Amino acid sequence: MSLSLDTSRRVHVRAPGKLNLFFEVGPVGDDGYHDVASVYQAVSLFEDVWASHADVTSLSVSGDVDVSGVPLDESNLALRAARLVTDAVGWEGGIRLEIHKGVPVAGGMGGGSADAAAALVAVNELVDGGLSSTELHALGAQLGADVPFALLGGTAVGTGRGDELAPALGRGFFAWVLVADGGGLSTPEVYGTLDRLRSEADIAPDRALPSVDPAVLRALRSGDAAALGTAIRNDLQLAAVHLRPDLAVLLDEGLDAGALGGLVSGSGPTTAFLAADSGHAKRIAEQLAARGHEVHAVTGPVAGARVV
């Protein structure tokens, strides 16, 4: 693609963090990976990414959360996403990415994946790449299972490695209180711990091929927060709590504060508590904040990566 630089052009894309309302993990395969069945919901904590032309491709990161653990080298998913787009369309110029993070880092909410999704959309727009949504989703799947969902947004069922997505029918919005206390957890370590704990206890997964509990889908379709609160579940919670026993105490605190249900989101350590409505969420958040926790009151579902 021939270079036609507009150095003043700056594309801004916003992408959401996510919760796993349900996450069932199958046995580890010979390749070391697991099939999963997940229900994702995009929530109102966002990553903002700006893309502009530059002599060389580079990255900077700021945030409303601690960004000290965010890599600035080629391991950064957003930087890799930018290169995937420029390689796909034959763009030979540099790209400047500026990221402002609102999703807790290494918190099990897919912040890095949201950065990647936003970068895919922003760079495609910046260079007039012309890649379709389907093509962007295929590129995103190369970066990780959560990236295609950050592009899609809303509420969706993920199967396979989590990147085979089907929108989930739902009614209305759900109110959540998130607690993002303490350091992050390594996703590979959480999966490895789950495999070890299952092996030591001789506990096999419920099914070789995971599937979503129909009760979760019924609750989403009806918009019934109370029913959803009793159905949410995360297989990775066992391992996350083993690695961070304080999470078990925190989950009890959220339920004691009146939450309809609570779970560790993804690989953790962020915990999510479901409320009946926004007013109820505010009251739960106030109680947990009074105990010294870092809280966020959010709603979902929200849209996926979009140009702002």
Summary of the structure (lengths in Angstrom):
residues: 308
radius of gyration: 19.3
end to end distance: 25.5
largest distance: 61.1
contacts: 1116
relative contact order: 0.19
helix: 35%
strand: 29%
